[in-house]
Amino acid sequence: HTPMYFLLSHLAVIDMSYASNNVPKMLATLVSQNRTISFVPCIMQTFLCLAFAHAECLILMVMSYDRYVAICHPLHYSVIMRWRVCTVLAVTSWVFSFLLALVHMVLILRLPFCGPHEINHFFCEILSVLKLACADTRLNQVVIFAACVFILLGPLCLVLVSYARILSAILRIQSGEGLRKAFSTCSSHLCVVGLFFGSAIVMYMAPKSRHPEEQQKILSLFYSLFNPMLNPLI
């Protein structure tokens, strides 16, 4: 019933949902000879994958703001991060994430898919699905890049600014116990942020010529499977 654990519960729900959306079908595909998926489940998998990824970016940003207020403005913490503010921030993150994923889906559904129908990936990842379209996908690529700027670079910059302020505040703490507690909380959060944002930025914003398809599959596997598994441990 504190803001930090309220936001952590949202991160846990996102990670469980993200993994549940991709991993069961991926495992079924790896162990069975039937490696087919129909169109509607594939599109739903893409939509949910995008929605949960967007939500994780925004929740991590809100978590960094919560830590910034807790460490840099401890006397005002209960006023600034009151229950209503936390709820509004969490709900806004979820709603915006699903709306942005819906925009991607509308743009995908306008495309014709006339073959081949073989996705070179572990699941219906958006870039792999777009490669199957037999029409111009430049608009989709532009929207994906613009979304990455707002949903990856924007939150990442805010997280880095928050932690720059937090670091300066931590260095001024006189108590050894307070310094240890503040540093351990923030370092674990920065591990999560670095793993998720780093792999996603390399996947969606780095020039594709530098990353062959097999490498892109490993990267997407990292943030879709290993990140949700590592977050509870971190």
Phi, psi and chi 1 to 4 in degrees:
 res  aa     phi    psi   chi1   chi2   chi3   chi4
   1 HIS       -   26.2  -62.2  -70.5      -      -
   2 THR  -115.9  155.6   61.1      -      -      -
   3 PRO   -53.8  -41.1  -28.6   35.7      -      -
   4 MET   -60.2  -45.8 -174.9  175.1   76.9      -
   5 TYR   -78.3  -27.0  -71.8  100.7      -      -
   6 PHE   -61.6  -46.2  172.3   72.2      -      -
   7 LEU   -70.5  -36.4  -64.2  172.1      -      -
   8 LEU   -62.4  -35.0  -84.4  172.6      -      -
   9 SER   -65.1  -37.5   68.5      -      -      -
  10 HIS   -66.3  -40.7  -79.2  -90.2      -      -
  11 LEU   -62.1  -39.1 -176.0   65.2      -      -
  12 ALA   -64.6  -43.5      -      -      -      -
  13 VAL   -62.2  -42.5  169.2      -      -      -
  14 ILE   -61.6  -47.2  -69.4  167.7      -      -
  15 ASP   -63.5  -42.2  -77.1  -22.3      -      -
  16 MET   -65.0  -42.0  -73.6 -171.2  -70.6      -
  17 SER   -67.3  -42.4  -56.5      -      -      -
  18 TYR   -60.6  -47.4 -161.2   89.9      -      -
  19 ALA   -67.2  -40.3      -      -      -      -
  20 SER   -66.0  -27.1  -60.1      -      -      -
  21 ASN   -73.1  -34.4  178.6   51.0      -      -
  22 ASN  -106.2  -42.9  -61.9  -26.7      -      -
  23 VAL   -68.3  -45.5  175.9      -      -      -
  24 PRO   -56.9  -46.6  -26.0   35.6      -      -
  25 LYS   -66.1  -38.0  179.9   62.4 -179.3  174.7
  26 MET   -62.1  -44.6 -173.9 -178.0   -2.6      -
  27 LEU   -65.7  -41.1  -67.4  176.3      -      -
  28 ALA   -61.6  -38.0      -      -      -      -
  29 THR   -67.5  -38.1  -59.3      -      -      -
  30 LEU   -72.0  -32.0  -69.6  172.4      -      -
  31 VAL   -98.3  -10.4  -59.4      -      -      -
  32 SER  -118.0  165.6   70.7      -      -      -
  33 GLN   -82.3  -20.2  -63.4  -58.9  -44.2      -
  34 ASN   -83.6  101.3 -179.2   19.8      -      -
  35 ARG  -111.4   38.6  -61.0 -173.0  173.0 -174.5
  36 THR  -106.9  153.6   60.5      -      -      -
  37 ILE  -143.8  135.3 -175.9  169.6      -      -
  38 SER   -76.6  169.8   55.4      -      -      -
  39 PHE   -64.2  -48.5 -178.2   74.0      -      -
  40 VAL   -64.3  -49.0  173.3      -      -      -
  41 PRO   -59.3  -35.0  -25.8   35.7      -      -
  42 CYS   -64.5  -45.4 -177.3      -      -      -
  43 ILE   -65.3  -39.5  -69.4  -62.2      -      -
  44 MET   -64.6  -39.5  -79.4  -57.5  -60.9      -
  45 GLN   -62.9  -42.5 -168.5  179.5   59.2      -
  46 THR   -62.5  -46.2  -53.6      -      -      -
  47 PHE   -60.0  -49.1  169.7   73.8      -      -
  48 LEU   -68.2  -36.3  -68.5  173.4      -      -
  49 CYS   -60.0  -45.8 -179.9      -      -      -
  50 LEU   -65.8  -45.2  -71.4  169.5      -      -
  51 ALA   -60.8  -46.5      -      -      -      -
  52 PHE   -69.6  -34.4  -66.4  132.5      -      -
  53 ALA   -65.5  -44.3      -      -      -      -
  54 HIS   -61.1  -44.0  -65.3  156.9      -      -
  55 ALA   -61.8  -39.0      -      -      -      -
  56 GLU   -64.8  -41.0 -179.5  149.5   -3.2      -
  57 CYS   -57.7  -46.9  -69.3      -      -      -
  58 LEU   -71.8  -38.7  -63.6  176.1      -      -
  59 ILE   -65.9  -38.4  -71.6  -66.1      -      -
  60 LEU   -63.1  -36.3  -73.1  172.5      -      -
  61 MET   -65.9  -43.7 -179.9 -176.7   68.7      -
  62 VAL   -64.1  -38.2  174.2      -      -      -
  63 MET   -62.6  -38.5  -73.2  173.3   68.0      -
  64 SER   -67.8  -35.6   70.9      -      -      -
  65 TYR   -66.0  -40.2  175.7   69.2      -      -
  66 ASP   -60.4  -44.1  170.0   66.9      -      -
  67 ARG   -67.5  -35.2  -68.8  -60.8   83.9 -153.6
  68 TYR   -62.8  -45.8  161.3   71.8      -      -
  69 VAL   -65.8  -41.3  175.8      -      -      -
  70 ALA   -63.3  -37.2      -      -      -      -
  71 ILE   -93.9  -37.5  -67.5  170.9      -      -
  72 CYS   -90.3  -24.9  -62.5      -      -      -
  73 HIS  -133.5   60.0  -57.1  -77.0      -      -
  74 PRO   -62.2  -33.4   21.4  -32.3      -      -
  75 LEU   -73.1  -23.8  -61.6  179.4      -      -
  76 HIS  -101.2    3.2  -61.4  107.4      -      -
  77 TYR   -58.0  -48.8 -178.9   71.6      -      -
  78 SER   -65.8  -24.4   59.0      -      -      -
  79 VAL   -82.9  -45.7  176.5      -      -      -
  80 ILE   -70.1  -48.0  -63.8  172.9      -      -
  81 MET   -98.5   51.6  -65.7  -59.5  -66.9      -
  82 ARG   -73.8  167.6   56.7 -171.0 -177.5  -85.2
  83 TRP   -55.5  -42.0 -176.1 -110.5      -      -
  84 ARG   -64.3  -42.2 -176.3  177.3  177.4 -177.7
  85 VAL   -62.8  -44.7  172.3      -      -      -
  86 CYS   -60.1  -43.4  -66.6      -      -      -
  87 THR   -64.3  -44.3  -55.0      -      -      -
  88 VAL   -62.5  -43.6  168.4      -      -      -
  89 LEU   -62.9  -42.7  -71.9  171.9      -      -
  90 ALA   -67.8  -47.2      -      -      -      -
  91 VAL   -63.7  -41.6  170.0      -      -      -
  92 THR   -61.2  -40.9  -57.4      -      -      -
  93 SER   -61.3  -45.5  -61.4      -      -      -
  94 TRP   -64.4  -48.1  -79.6   99.1      -      -
  95 VAL   -63.2  -48.4  170.8      -      -      -
  96 PHE   -61.2  -39.0 -176.3   77.7      -      -
  97 SER   -62.4  -46.3  -58.7      -      -      -
  98 PHE   -71.0  -33.8  -85.3   80.9      -      -
  99 LEU   -66.4  -42.2  -72.8  176.5      -      -
 100 LEU   -65.9  -39.8 -173.1   55.4      -      -
 101 ALA   -63.9  -35.2      -      -      -      -
 102 LEU   -65.3  -36.8 -171.4   61.8      -      -
 103 VAL   -60.2  -45.1  170.8      -      -      -
 104 HIS   -60.5  -40.3  -71.2  -61.5      -      -
 105 MET   -67.0  -41.4  -73.9  -55.4   95.6      -
 106 VAL   -60.0  -42.1  169.6      -      -      -
 107 LEU   -69.6  -32.2  -68.8  175.1      -      -
 108 ILE   -72.1  -41.9  -74.0  177.5      -      -
 109 LEU   -69.0  -15.4  -69.7  171.8      -      -
 110 ARG   -80.8  -10.8   71.0 -178.1  178.2   86.0
 111 LEU   -87.3  144.4  -62.8  170.6      -      -
 112 PRO   -84.8  140.5   28.2  -30.2      -      -
 113 PHE  -119.7   98.8  -66.5   91.3      -      -
 114 CYS  -110.3   15.1   45.2      -      -      -
 115 GLY   103.5  155.0      -      -      -      -
 116 PRO   -69.9  160.4   29.1  -35.1      -      -
 117 HIS  -111.2   35.3  -63.2  132.3      -      -
 118 GLU  -110.3  116.5 -174.9  174.7  -35.7      -
 119 ILE   -88.1  120.3  -62.0  172.9      -      -
 120 ASN   -85.5   70.0 -175.1   19.2      -      -
 121 HIS  -165.1  170.9 -146.9  -72.2      -      -
 122 PHE   -77.7  -25.7  -61.3  112.7      -      -
 123 PHE  -150.7 -178.7   57.2   93.8      -      -
 124 CYS   -80.5   72.7  -68.0      -      -      -
 125 GLU   -79.4  142.9 -167.4  -92.6  -25.8      -
 126 ILE   -59.5  -41.7 -173.9  168.2      -      -
 127 LEU   -66.8  -36.2  -64.1  178.7      -      -
 128 SER   -70.6  -35.7  -60.7      -      -      -
 129 VAL   -66.8  -41.2  171.9      -      -      -
 130 LEU   -62.9  -29.4  -74.6  176.4      -      -
 131 LYS   -66.0  -18.6  -72.1  176.4 -177.4  174.8
 132 LEU   -85.0  -13.0  -56.0 -175.1      -      -
 133 ALA   -72.5  137.9      -      -      -      -
 134 CYS  -102.3   49.8   46.1      -      -      -
 135 ALA  -152.4  172.9      -      -      -      -
 136 ASP   -69.3  124.9 -172.2    8.3      -      -
 137 THR  -110.2   19.0   61.0      -      -      -
 138 ARG   -62.4  -38.0  -84.1 -179.6  -64.5 -178.3
 139 LEU   -61.7  -43.3  177.4   59.4      -      -
 140 ASN   -60.0  -42.8  -61.3   74.4      -      -
 141 GLN   -65.8  -39.1  -60.5  -72.5   -9.0      -
 142 VAL   -65.6  -43.0  168.2      -      -      -
 143 VAL   -65.6  -39.7  171.5      -      -      -
 144 ILE   -61.8  -44.3  -71.2  171.1      -      -
 145 PHE   -65.6  -43.1 -172.8   81.7      -      -
 146 ALA   -62.9  -41.0      -      -      -      -
 147 ALA   -63.7  -38.1      -      -      -      -
 148 CYS   -63.1  -39.1  -74.1      -      -      -
 149 VAL   -61.4  -44.0  170.7      -      -      -
 150 PHE   -79.2  -36.1  -75.0  106.7      -      -
 151 ILE   -97.6  -18.3 -147.9   77.4      -      -
 152 LEU  -109.7  -60.2  -75.7  175.7      -      -
 153 LEU   -68.3  -41.1  -69.1 -173.6      -      -
 154 GLY   -58.8  -59.9      -      -      -      -
 155 PRO   -58.9  -37.7  -28.2   36.5      -      -
 156 LEU   -62.6  -41.7 -178.5   59.2      -      -
 157 CYS   -62.7  -42.5  -71.2      -      -      -
 158 LEU   -65.3  -38.3  -69.0  172.6      -      -
 159 VAL   -63.2  -44.7  167.6      -      -      -
 160 LEU   -65.5  -38.8  -66.5  177.7      -      -
 161 VAL   -64.2  -43.9  168.3      -      -      -
 162 SER   -58.3  -44.6  -64.6      -      -      -
 163 TYR   -76.9  -23.7  -84.0   96.2      -      -
 164 ALA   -65.9  -42.5      -      -      -      -
 165 ARG   -67.2  -39.4  -60.0  -71.5  -61.7  -87.6
 166 ILE   -63.6  -43.2  -73.5  170.2      -      -
 167 LEU   -60.7  -43.1 -177.3   61.0      -      -
 168 SER   -64.8  -35.2   65.8      -      -      -
 169 ALA   -71.2  -39.1      -      -      -      -
 170 ILE   -62.4  -40.4  -74.4  176.2      -      -
 171 LEU   -66.2  -17.7  -65.8  175.7      -      -
 172 ARG   -92.6   -6.4  -67.4 -163.1  -59.5  -91.4
 173 ILE   -70.6  129.4  -66.1  175.8      -      -
 174 GLN   -84.7  -36.5  -59.5  -61.1  -39.3      -
 175 SER   -72.5  130.2  163.6      -      -      -
 176 GLY   -65.3  -39.1      -      -      -      -
 177 GLU   -67.1  -42.4  177.5   63.9   22.3      -
 178 GLY   -64.5  -40.1      -      -      -      -
 179 LEU   -62.8  -44.3 -177.3   65.1      -      -
 180 ARG   -63.7  -44.0 -173.8 -161.6   60.8   78.4
 181 LYS   -65.6  -44.9 -173.7  176.1  179.1 -177.6
 182 ALA   -64.0  -42.6      -      -      -      -
 183 PHE   -68.4  -39.9 -174.5   77.0      -      -
 184 SER   -66.8  -40.7   64.7      -      -      -
 185 THR   -63.3  -46.6  -57.6      -      -      -
 186 CYS   -73.3  -36.7  -64.4      -      -      -
 187 SER   -65.8  -36.9   59.2      -      -      -
 188 SER   -67.0  -40.2   60.7      -      -      -
 189 HIS   -65.5  -40.0 -175.7 -157.1      -      -
 190 LEU   -65.5  -31.8  -83.7  175.0      -      -
 191 CYS   -61.8  -46.5  -75.9      -      -      -
 192 VAL   -61.8  -47.1  173.9      -      -      -
 193 VAL   -60.8  -46.2  167.4      -      -      -
 194 GLY   -63.4  -43.5      -      -      -      -
 195 LEU   -63.6  -46.3  -73.4  170.6      -      -
 196 PHE   -73.9  -53.5 -176.1   80.1      -      -
 197 PHE   -66.6  -38.7  -79.9   91.9      -      -
 198 GLY   -60.9  -50.0      -      -      -      -
 199 SER   -67.3  -37.2   55.3      -      -      -
 200 ALA   -69.0  -40.5      -      -      -      -
 201 ILE   -65.5  -42.8  -73.2  172.3      -      -
 202 VAL   -62.6  -37.5  170.2      -      -      -
 203 MET   -70.3  -44.9  178.0   71.5 -175.3      -
 204 TYR  -107.0  -14.0  -69.6  102.6      -      -
 205 MET  -119.6  -17.4  -58.9 -162.6   72.7      -
 206 ALA   -76.3  150.5      -      -      -      -
 207 PRO   -56.7  131.1  -23.3   32.1      -      -
 208 LYS   -65.9  -25.7  -65.5  -65.0  176.6  -74.9
 209 SER   -63.9  -24.9   57.7      -      -      -
 210 ARG   -83.1  -11.6  -62.6 -177.6 -173.3  176.9
 211 HIS  -128.8   99.5  -56.3  -72.0      -      -
 212 PRO   -61.4  165.2   19.5  -29.3      -      -
 213 GLU   -57.4  -40.4  -76.1 -167.9   43.8      -
 214 GLU   -63.1  -38.6  -63.8  -55.1  -47.5      -
 215 GLN   -68.1  -37.9 -169.4  174.9  -20.7      -
 216 GLN   -64.1  -36.6  -71.0 -179.3   35.3      -
 217 LYS   -64.9  -40.7  -76.2 -164.0  -78.8 -172.5
 218 ILE   -64.8  -41.3  -61.6  -59.6      -      -
 219 LEU   -62.1  -46.1  -81.7  171.5      -      -
 220 SER   -66.7  -33.9   61.6      -      -      -
 221 LEU   -64.8  -35.4 -171.1   66.3      -      -
 222 PHE   -63.3  -50.9 -173.9   84.6      -      -
 223 TYR   -83.0  -12.5   70.5   75.2      -      -
 224 SER   -96.3  -23.3   63.6      -      -      -
 225 LEU  -117.6  -52.7  177.4   60.9      -      -
 226 PHE   -73.2  -38.7  -63.8  129.4      -      -
 227 ASN   -59.7  -51.0  -99.0   12.3      -      -
 228 PRO   -59.8  -29.1  -24.4   34.5      -      -
 229 MET   -77.3  -35.9 -171.7  169.7   62.5      -
 230 LEU   -80.0  -31.0  -72.1  173.0      -      -
 231 ASN   -55.2  -46.7  -79.5   -4.1      -      -
 232 PRO   -61.8  -36.7  -21.4   33.2      -      -
 233 LEU   -66.6  -42.5  -61.2  174.3      -      -
 234 ILE   -64.1      -  -64.1  170.5      -      -
